[in-house]
Amino acid sequence: MLYAAIPVVLAVIAVWMGRRMATALMIMAYLSIEGFLKMLSNYNQVVHVGLDIIVLALAMVLVLQAVVRQRMHLDELPYTRLILVYAIWMMLQVFNPYSPGLIQSLASFKVHLTMVPLYFIAASLFDEPKDVVKFVFGLTLISLLPYSVALAQYALGPSSVLDLSPRYWANISYYHDWRPFGTSAVPGGAAVFAYLIAPLSLVLLVIPGLKSAIKPIAVAAIALAAAAFMVSGVRQVFLGAVLTVLVMAMLLMSRRSGRVAVVGGFAILIAAGAFVGVQTFLRPMATEAILRDPRSPEIWRQRDVTMRLFTLTRGRTYREARENPVRIISYRAQHYPFGAGLGRTGSAAGTFNREMARNATSARVQADIGYTADNFWADMIVEGGIPAALMLTWLLFGMMRFGWRLARNAADPIVVATAASLTGFYFSVLVMSWGSQPLLGNPITAFFWFVSGTLVAMDRMEARRAEDEAGSDETMNDELAPAVAR
């Protein structure tokens, strides 16, 4: 009951504070510990939808305020119509003839729809580039917790989490090496936060003229993120982070920013220092803790997760890591072009597998399509059909193009650096979608919608700056005209 009260209380606070930077950071802070609360509460139903409760409560109050003030329309933001069509289409999936059931369909809105309001909230939240810096710095501070907890858990060994709840053992029992959970619900989950936030922390080093206290904290966060990647062993998000940084660096160097080369070299030194620190101090402690704990499987005693990232240098890793999903995509597109009902993939399918088995038609469809396909498009076709897969892909490409244009043409260095980082993020999501479903689960889904709104807000800042400059030029011309006439 205590754990269930936490998101409800935070929802009340969010509604009370309204649309503020502190509200957004509170939402992101809760996102960083939601997995931890799920594990401790053994997936309490309220905790499981905790973030959804917070976001929807805030969104509903903002809508009611707009209605009262007679602003009964959405702001004209890029892709608003596409998002609305997507939302309506996914709601109509409740009536899909293959639907596994009303409850399963409504529960799947958690994956597909409940984070969408973050796009509109973020788009209206940022007024000036310095607001973006405040938010990125706040995210950096928040990220210190999952990084630090993951590193401490790794060094302390399995007892640091297995003693907290039996659910931890259920989630890690089939892994081949000991991986810390951090504040997430999955082994190695801290790496996902490092993937999302570390490139933005790097932005704080690229931007000139920030307060002196910001950069040391950004450096510490990047070092801890690099260490978290090593002890988490999640190769795909590590590659995603590398792709994000590479795209970011390419865009910034195209603006002839010599600072990027210096920051890039410094970041490499930070990562090297983190590796030495993990291998010198944390790995011996973790090895001893694993050997000492009788619950440790034999394979954990023989393997160490910090060596896992080195397999990325082998061609075999890429050939065998994921099955080619073309056949699965083709089959599902041909047989279920308009979807097979919401909740048939991912954790929802496991949660409601008994309910789906009770209906003969539903059970037959589930047996035909299988479960998670480790491919975004394959699973999205099942959930929402070809139209939903195309709409979300179009939005992803659109935001990537949007960020690219802003990073290339913006004048403010904060906007340029942040847009470059977000462009890299969208590109990495696109690449990762071939071997996973990054847009079909938090924290990536919530992050995607929020930073997309942030990108739109930065575009508005640039447009306003251009208008101000044009206005000042006209004023100057008006002042010079009489003098020229004389």
C-alpha positions, -999 to +999 in steps of 0.1 A: +000+000+000+029+023+008+044+019-027+010+024-043+007+057-025+039+072-040+027+078-076-007+090-064+010+115-041+033+126-069+004+130-092-013+153-067+020+173-064+023+175-102-013+188-105-006+214-078+026+226-093+012+226-129+033+232-160+067+240-145+103+229-149+102+213-115+071+192-125+090+179-156+120+170-135+099+153-109+083+132-136+118+122-150+130+115-114+101+092-108+108+075-142+143+068-130+131+049-099+098+034-111+114+001-119+129-002-084+094+005-069+079-022-092+103-048-079+099-039-042+061-040-046+061-072-067+045-052-095+017-037-076-010-026-101-009+010-091+029+012-091+030-006-125+010+024-140+025+050-117+041+072-143+009+069-164-011+082-134+012+112-130+013+121-167-024+116-173-034+135-142-013+165-152-025+163-188-062+162-178-059+192-154-041+212-182-069+203-206-095+214-181-078+247-175-076+253-213-114+245-216-122+269-187-101+296-204-118+288-237-087+276-254-103+244-267-077+236-293-042+222-294-012+244-302-001+243-338+029+220-333+046+200-359+030+166-365+000+173-343-024+160-369-003+128-374-002+122-336-040+127-333-046+103-362-022+078-346-040+081-312-074+076-327-062+046-347-048+030-316-080+036-297-099+019-325-078-012-321-099-019-290-126-030-315-102-051-336-119-084-344-087-102-332-085-082-300-076-104-270-100-085-248-111-051-235-089-051-204-058-062-223-064-035-250-069-007-225-039-018-205-018-016-237-025+021-239+003+024-213+027+014-241+012+033-270-006+064-258-002+076-222+032+091-228+020+112-258+009+142-236+046+147-227+051+160-262+026+188-258+037+195-222+074+199-231+066+220-262+049+246-240+074+244-211+106+259-226+107+296-234+144+304-236+176+283-244+187+287-207+156+267-198+169+238-218+202+240-200+184+239-166+165+208-177+195+190-191+214+198-159+185+185-138+185+153-158+222+150-153+217+153-115+189+127-116+210+103-135+236+102-108+213+080-087+208+050-111+245+051-121+257+051-085+232+024-073+242+001-102+279+005-095+274-001-057+252-032-065+278-046-088+305-043-062+284-057-034+273-087-054+239-106-057+230-101-021+226-064-027+194-070-047+183-106-041+178-098-004+154-070-013+127-090-030+122-125-045+111-108-077+148-099-084+157-136-086+129-143-110+141-114-133+178-124-133+178-162-130+182-168-167+211-144-172+246-157-178+264-132-156+258-111-126+243-077-136+232-050-113+196-036-116+204-001-105+170+015-099+154-003-128+133-035-131+157-054-154+193-065-150+216-039-166+188-013-167+211+015-156+227+013-191+194+025-206+195+057-185+231+062-195+221+058-231+194+084-227+211+110-205+248+108-209+249+123-245+228+152-231+253+156-202+280+158-229+261+188-243+269+207-211+306+203-219+301+215-254+282+247-246+306+276-238+300+300-209+280+279-185+284+283-147+316+267-134+297+244-111+278+227-140+308+212-158+324+192-130+290+175-123+286+168-160+321+152-160+312+131-130+280+120-146+297+110-178+323+090-159+297+072-139+276+065-171+307+049-187+312+027-157+275+019-156+277+007-192+306-016-183+289-033-153+255-035-171+267-053-202+238-042-224+255-040-257+226-026-278+221+006-257+259+011-256+260+010-293+230+034-293+249+058-271+280+056-294+258+063-325+242+092-307+275+108-298+289+102-333+260+119-350+261+147-325+299+152-332+294+151-369+267+178-368+287+200-345+319+196-365+300+206-396+294+239-379+332+242-376+332+239-338+368+232-327+355+228-292+340+194-302+373+178-309+386+189-274+355+177-256+355+144-276+391+137-266+383+145-230+352+122-231+374+094-243+398+100-214+369+100-190+356+066-204+392+052-202+395+063-166+361+048-158+372+014-173+404+014-152+384+023-121+359-005-126+386-031-134+409-020-105+384-015-077+349-028-084+356-060-103+377-077-076+350-068-050+322-082-073+342-114-079+347-120-042+310-113-035+298-137-062+321-165-050+309-159-014+272-160-022+258-196-023+229-185-045+253-175-074+250-200-103+282-216-114+282-196-147+283-164-127+314-176-111+330-182-144+320-150-163+323-113-156+299-088-172+325-062-177+340-083-205+308-084-224+312-051-243+345-064-258+324-089-278+313-059-299+347-062-318+338-096-331+318-100-363+301-131-349+283-109-323+264-090-350+257-121-371+242-142-343+228-116-318+194-113-335+175-135-359+168-118-392+132-105-387+123-100-424+103-132-425+084-124-394+076-088-406+065-102-439+042-129-424+026-105-399+021-078-425+004-103-449-019-120-423-025-091-399-022-058-420-045-040-396-032-055-364-040-085-343-052-066-313-034-046-286-014-064-259-002-094-279+036-086-276+060-078-249+052-079-212+015-075-218+013-108-236+030-125-206+008-107-181-025-117-198-015-150-213-040-169-192-069-146-202-059-149-239-058-187-236-094-189-224-107-177-258-101-202-286-098-175-314-075-154-293-054-184-283-051-194-320-040-159-331-015-157-303+000-191-312+002-180-349+020-147-343+041-158-313+053-132-288+081-106-289+100-106-322+130-085-311+120-060-339+100-028-336+082-031-369+073-068-365+057-061-331+041-028-341+024-045-370+008-069-345-002-042-321-015-016-346-011-029-380+008-015-409-008+020-406+004+024-369+039+012-378+041+036-407+028+066-387+052+061-358+081+055-382+072+087-401+072+106-369+106+092-359+120+102-393+103+136-391+118+144-357+152+133-369+150+156-399+136+184-376+166+180-353+191+178-382+178+211-397+179+228-363+214+217-355+226+229-389+209+262-391+202+275-355+223+304-342+221+298-304+249+274-293+226+257-267+200+250-294+226+237-318+243+213-293+210+200-279+194+195-313+225+177-325+224+153-295+186+147-301+192+140-338+217+113-328+192+099-303+165+096-330+190+079-354+201+055-327+164+046-320+159+039-357+189+016-358+181-002-325+146-008-338+159-036-360+169-057-330+145-044-303+115-023-296+128+010-281+096+029-287+074+002-271+084+006-235+097+030-208+119+048-201+127+053-238+091+059-248+086+087-223+119+102-231+112+102-268+079+121-265+094+146-240+125+155-259+105+157-291+084+184-275+117+200-263+129+201-299+098+218-310+102+244-283+137+251-294+125+256-330+101+282-316+129+299-298+149+302-330+119+315-350+114+341-323+150+351-323+150+355-361+118+377-359+135+398-332+166+403-354+145+412-384+126+437-363+158+453-350+171+455-385+140+473-397+142+497-367+178+504-376+169+511-412+142+535-401+166+554-379+192+556-407+168+567-434+165+604-422+203+607-419+208+593-454+182+617-467+200+646-452 
